[in-house]
Amino acid sequence: MMTTYILKLLFLVPLVAGMAFGALWLWRKAQPGLALGQRERAVKLVDAIPLGATGRLAVVEFADKRLLISVSRGQVQLISEGPLPEVDEK
């Protein structure tokens, strides 16, 4: 009786763990609103620097501009904006 229980346990625990892992992997790959492949994003995070416990200074690219923004827990503020840098192709 006890041997049957242990054999079932040794078989079912890895099976359930594998099914949970597979479900989480599939959920990450096919999240709602996201395409299965990589797509081009309208906004690109270039760099971010933490400022204290909850603040962050970030540079993002959007609509052929680079924006310097301050992000805190309660707000997002535009600090400065400028053109995208020219890329030298040699």
Backbone as CSV, one residue per row, in Angstrom:
resi,resn,N_x,N_y,N_z,CA_x,CA_y,CA_z,C_x,C_y,C_z
1,MET,0.830,-1.183,0.000,0.000,0.000,0.000,0.883,1.259,0.000
2,MET,1.870,1.297,0.887,2.741,2.451,0.993,3.642,2.567,-0.235
3,THR,4.057,1.450,-0.805,4.907,1.458,-1.988,4.166,2.058,-3.176
4,THR,2.898,1.737,-3.324,2.090,2.298,-4.406,1.980,3.806,-4.268
5,TYR,1.770,4.274,-3.056,1.657,5.707,-2.785,2.961,6.423,-3.138
6,ILE,4.082,5.877,-2.752,5.381,6.506,-3.032,5.674,6.504,-4.529
7,LEU,5.336,5.418,-5.228,5.531,5.379,-6.687,4.668,6.414,-7.394
8,LYS,3.414,6.557,-6.964,2.545,7.592,-7.545,3.112,8.979,-7.272
9,LEU,3.601,9.197,-6.066,4.172,10.481,-5.687,5.404,10.801,-6.523
10,LEU,6.278,9.816,-6.702,7.490,10.025,-7.497,7.185,10.279,-8.965
11,PHE,6.060,9.807,-9.448,5.671,10.023,-10.831,4.880,11.323,-11.007
12,LEU,3.948,11.587,-10.110,3.043,12.716,-10.295,3.650,14.071,-9.936
13,VAL,4.518,14.143,-8.936,5.099,15.435,-8.559,5.930,16.032,-9.704
14,PRO,6.848,15.283,-10.339,7.558,15.864,-11.481,6.632,16.174,-12.662
15,LEU,5.602,15.366,-12.852,4.661,15.620,-13.937,3.923,16.938,-13.721
16,VAL,3.427,17.178,-12.525,2.717,18.423,-12.226,3.666,19.613,-12.287
17,ALA,4.888,19.446,-11.784,5.877,20.527,-11.855,6.226,20.859,-13.305
18,GLY,6.375,19.854,-14.130,6.654,20.089,-15.546,5.498,20.769,-16.255
19,MET,4.278,20.385,-15.924,3.116,21.040,-16.523,3.018,22.498,-16.078
20,ALA,3.325,22.795,-14.822,3.309,24.177,-14.333,4.379,25.003,-15.048
21,PHE,5.586,24.434,-15.171,6.660,25.131,-15.873,6.277,25.394,-17.329
22,GLY,5.709,24.391,-17.992,5.292,24.547,-19.391,4.198,25.593,-19.551
23,ALA,3.257,25.637,-18.627,2.190,26.626,-18.706,2.741,28.035,-18.517
24,LEU,3.663,28.216,-17.577,4.260,29.540,-17.382,5.107,29.958,-18.575
25,TRP,5.839,29.026,-19.154,6.639,29.340,-20.339,5.737,29.741,-21.507
26,LEU,4.657,29.003,-21.700,3.727,29.312,-22.784,3.040,30.650,-22.548
27,TRP,2.689,30.953,-21.314,2.050,32.223,-20.998,2.990,33.384,-21.310
28,ARG,4.278,33.228,-20.984,5.250,34.282,-21.270,5.421,34.487,-22.768
29,LYS,5.407,33.405,-23.536,5.598,33.502,-24.983,4.379,34.060,-25.703
30,ALA,3.199,33.806,-25.200,1.981,34.214,-25.902,1.104,35.068,-25.004
31,GLN,1.678,36.086,-24.379,0.895,36.965,-23.527,-0.116,37.729,-24.364
32,PRO,-1.264,38.029,-23.788,-2.271,38.808,-24.528,-1.715,40.171,-24.912
33,GLY,-1.963,40.568,-26.145,-1.514,41.858,-26.625,-0.127,41.869,-27.218
34,LEU,0.587,40.782,-27.120,1.930,40.720,-27.679,1.966,39.694,-28.798
35,ALA,2.669,40.021,-29.849,2.837,39.068,-30.942,3.829,37.993,-30.517
36,LEU,3.761,36.838,-31.137,4.689,35.761,-30.792,6.119,36.104,-31.190
37,GLY,6.299,36.855,-32.243,7.632,37.258,-32.665,7.975,38.635,-32.122
38,GLN,9.189,39.075,-32.388,9.594,40.407,-31.960,9.008,41.425,-32.920
39,ARG,8.551,42.528,-32.368,8.011,43.594,-33.204,8.760,44.876,-32.904
40,GLU,8.710,45.815,-33.826,9.368,47.089,-33.613,8.503,47.940,-32.689
41,ARG,9.107,48.502,-31.674,8.377,49.299,-30.694,8.443,50.778,-31.059
42,ALA,7.405,51.519,-30.703,7.366,52.949,-30.967,8.249,53.713,-29.989
43,VAL,8.414,53.181,-28.788,9.223,53.825,-27.752,10.374,52.892,-27.398
44,LYS,11.587,53.446,-27.326,12.762,52.644,-26.988,13.471,53.285,-25.804
45,LEU,13.717,52.508,-24.757,14.459,52.972,-23.597,15.947,52.893,-23.920
46,VAL,16.620,54.033,-23.914,18.039,54.087,-24.241,18.882,53.845,-22.995
47,ASP,18.563,54.546,-21.901,19.333,54.415,-20.669,18.475,54.871,-19.503
48,ALA,18.757,54.356,-18.320,18.048,54.763,-17.104,19.013,54.717,-15.936
49,ILE,18.895,55.728,-15.070,19.751,55.831,-13.891,18.852,56.006,-12.671
50,PRO,19.048,55.182,-11.642,18.227,55.353,-10.432,18.590,56.633,-9.689
51,LEU,17.570,57.302,-9.166,17.749,58.499,-8.338,17.043,58.255,-7.016
52,GLY,17.745,57.777,-6.053,17.131,57.486,-4.763,16.378,56.179,-4.781
53,ALA,15.462,56.042,-3.821,14.749,54.775,-3.656,13.667,54.554,-4.702
54,THR,12.964,55.609,-5.108,11.829,55.409,-6.017,11.937,56.198,-7.310
55,GLY,12.943,57.049,-7.457,13.053,57.867,-8.657,14.004,57.281,-9.675
56,ARG,13.870,57.748,-10.908,14.712,57.268,-11.990,14.778,58.367,-13.050
57,LEU,15.940,58.525,-13.631,16.149,59.431,-14.745,16.345,58.564,-15.978
58,ALA,15.556,58.796,-17.031,15.586,57.909,-18.190,15.678,58.706,-19.484
59,VAL,16.346,58.113,-20.455,16.401,58.649,-21.817,15.652,57.670,-22.702
60,VAL,14.632,58.184,-23.418,13.847,57.346,-24.317,13.858,57.958,-25.713
61,GLU,13.737,57.097,-26.717,13.609,57.551,-28.103,12.163,57.390,-28.516
62,PHE,11.607,58.472,-29.083,10.221,58.448,-29.535,10.049,59.486,-30.632
63,ALA,9.475,59.098,-31.740,9.151,59.995,-32.854,10.360,60.820,-33.288
64,ASP,11.471,60.160,-33.564,12.709,60.796,-34.026,13.232,61.846,-33.061
65,LYS,12.988,61.642,-31.769,13.497,62.539,-30.734,14.023,61.702,-29.576
66,ARG,14.951,62.278,-28.832,15.392,61.690,-27.570,14.821,62.541,-26.456
67,LEU,14.152,61.888,-25.520,13.506,62.592,-24.424,14.175,62.208,-23.112
68,LEU,14.510,63.203,-22.300,15.030,62.971,-20.961,13.860,63.154,-20.006
69,ILE,13.508,62.085,-19.294,12.346,62.148,-18.405,12.744,61.740,-16.992
70,SER,12.000,62.281,-16.052,12.157,61.924,-14.651,10.946,61.090,-14.261
71,VAL,11.203,59.900,-13.720,10.128,58.987,-13.355,10.186,58.764,-11.855
72,SER,9.093,59.059,-11.174,9.003,58.780,-9.749,7.735,57.975,-9.508
73,ARG,7.484,57.670,-8.262,6.339,56.828,-7.944,5.020,57.469,-8.377
74,GLY,4.919,58.782,-8.262,3.646,59.433,-8.540,3.555,60.166,-9.865
75,GLN,4.669,60.357,-10.575,4.586,61.148,-11.798,5.736,60.860,-12.755
76,VAL,5.523,61.295,-13.997,6.547,61.253,-15.037,6.637,62.666,-15.591
77,GLN,7.853,63.236,-15.596,8.035,64.614,-16.049,9.050,64.677,-17.175
78,LEU,8.725,65.443,-18.206,9.660,65.690,-19.302,10.642,66.760,-18.856
79,ILE,11.929,66.457,-18.913,12.955,67.417,-18.513,13.523,68.115,-19.733
80,SER,13.838,67.348,-20.773,14.442,67.933,-21.958,14.176,67.026,-23.152
81,GLU,14.252,67.604,-24.342,14.146,66.795,-25.556,15.130,67.305,-26.589
82,GLY,15.567,66.389,-27.439,16.524,66.742,-28.466,16.433,65.779,-29.629
83,PRO,17.119,66.087,-30.726,17.078,65.206,-31.903,17.889,63.933,-31.662
84,LEU,17.618,62.922,-32.467,18.419,61.704,-32.428,19.820,62.026,-32.933
85,PRO,20.844,61.440,-32.347,22.209,61.695,-32.847,22.405,61.077,-34.223
86,GLU,23.215,61.739,-35.022,23.535,61.237,-36.355,24.474,60.052,-36.233
87,VAL,24.248,59.019,-37.041,25.081,57.832,-37.028,25.993,57.863,-38.232
88,ASP,27.322,57.801,-37.978,28.301,57.765,-39.065,28.418,56.345,-39.585
89,GLU,28.126,56.150,-40.852,28.261,54.824,-41.470,29.492,54.850,-42.353
90,LYS,30.496,54.096,-41.986,31.747,54.080,-42.758,31.952,52.755,-43.397
